[in-house]
Amino acid sequence: MTGLADDVLAGRPRAVARAISLVENAGAGLRELIAELGTRQPYRAKVVGLTGSPGVGKSTSTGTLIEAARKRGEKVGVLAVDPSSPFTGGALLGDRVRMQEHATDSGVFIRSMATRGHLGGLAWAVPQAIRVLDAAGYDLILVETVGVGQAEVDVASLADSTIVLLAPGMGDGVQAAKAGILEIADVFVVNKADREGAQATIRELRNMVALSTASWRPPIVPTVAVRGEGVADVVAALDAHATYLAESGQGRKRRLARARDEIEVIVLAELRARIGGRVHGLERLEVMAARVLAGEVDPYTAADQVIASL
Amino acid sequence: MTGLADDVLAGRPRAVARAISLVENAGAGLRELIAELGTRQPYRAKVVGLTGSPGVGKSTSTGTLIEAARKRGEKVGVLAVDPSSPFTGGALLGDRVRMQEHATDSGVFIRSMATRGHLGGLAWAVPQAIRVLDAAGYDLILVETVGVGQAEVDVASLADSTIVLLAPGMGDGVQAAKAGILEIADVFVVNKADREGAQATIRELRNMVALSTASWRPPIVPTVAVRGEGVADVVAALDAHATYLAESGQGRKRRLARARDEIEVIVLAELRARIGGRVHGLERLEVMAARVLAGEVDPYTAADQVIASL
């Protein structure tokens, strides 16, 4: 496996792809790989999360951000995560015309990841995939997710900066989003800003942001991603946020939190595997489940006994 | 706390409400309450999950199912869960006109639950809330969720039978759903069946179901919930599925799996609390996170040390 770690560190795209597959499948040698990468070049890359409902233009926007970063000479890794698809085993990349332009650019690595449900899914796999891309020398890592559910919150906690993408006329866009986006957004992008309703969406966001008492007020950037309009403003907003992170100490705080989550999810997966393990040939949980079903013990007492047997 | 358990077992609505709040907040005395309820009357009620995208008519359909069950003399408990709203701390009940009709019926208990993110969220709270309603003598427990993401899969694993609600003209309805709904649906309901496109939706579902090799082929039931049309067919489909569950042994299997999940999530919450605990005045995970961030140890080694210190 040392070979693979060396190849990843040398930035070889095929090795990177293989390493991320290893993460996805929790394959043999993963632990050794991450261990080797983990102590060599940790947390160097800038991680940007990008989330929004289907149809707001996430892929196109990602494409424009790739372009902008490439112009600055940065290598870009993209993880497209579909948390709403726990079954298929393959996330939908959707319509990625703009992103396909970069398919032959060795400075760009694009990968879709599915959450398999095992081992904590997204929360388990994405930090390790980021670690792989980081070690491989990608300067900017874009993590793209759909919607604003728990998975997106998890992704936001992984990122240095999180962009929440909206578009006018998405119906429940801002309204449904209110519940969560203010908490996770570092930058709001209102895409399709040439469409009717864009000003209303921007106004609504402004009112929302105005109520925030946080030290960083997320800027609201209008874009027309298909024509590349406003992209420079998004990049500037990200740069401003990066400066804020560095100067306020929030950047280190976020990375500490990321490291904390990364460890915790590995700990929980390991403990989960142990819980599921066998004692005297019987699966611990199965045995207790039958007793709970029969009303012999309550679930808390059953849980105690499982923990005691670990 | 014995008082509360007794009142729940006597089916007093205010006690039921208080007990579910205790579950939501993981309040003091919860463990004792569940322990008392857990060994007295476990897994008696029929649990039906109901899931679908916003706008397909979930609340109205839930209302019609309540009505139908009340006509059979069954007591009905409803848990409306909004997994997409991890922040608000209060799930949106939405437009529940039909359900409000039952607000004064003592045989109906309606409650919205939010997933707080803590302790495993939905997966932690809902089984215990079901247990409370079960102990309180509700014959039918409807668990309503939005969308088809991981949370819905979790709910499906809690339910004896899961209804997936669709409506024509929801755009990506069936297509987006393909990824997951076949795996969780025991009954498909195509609501708003008087609208254009209903036949196409039904045809698409039929083609999907035809490919299934499972021993239970989910029936596809058209309804117009606002007019009560097709509700009897939904009830018949649920009854047929209940018979299948009983005769095939799948019913017991599902309840065993539910008990297993119920225990596991309590175990993991407890272990998580211990992981987050302090050793010599320092938070275990914080200390390791700083070392991982510095590249001194890799996350797996950090995880091992956390586990060893438990």
Interface residues (C-beta under 8 A of the other chain):
Chain A: R31 I34 A35 E36 L37 G38 T39 R40 Q41 P42 Y43 P54 P83 S84 S85 P86 F87 T88 T115 G117 G121 P127 Q128 R131 G147 V148 G149 Q150 A151 V153 D172 A176 A179 G180 E183 R252 R255 L256 A257 A259 R260 E262 I263 E264 I266 V267 L268 E270 L271 R272 I275 L285 E286 M288 A289 A290 V292 L293 A294 G295 E296 V297 D298 P299 Y300 T301 A302 A303 V306 I307
Chain B: R31 I34 A35 E36 L37 G38 T39 R40 Q41 P42 Y43 P54 P83 S84 S85 P86 F87 T88 T115 G117 G121 P127 Q128 R131 G147 V148 G149 Q150 A151 V153 D172 A176 A179 G180 E183 R252 R255 L256 A257 A259 R260 E262 I263 E264 I266 V267 L268 E270 L271 R272 I275 L285 E286 M288 A289 A290 V292 L293 A294 G295 E296 V297 D298 P299 Y300 T301 A302 A303 V306 I307
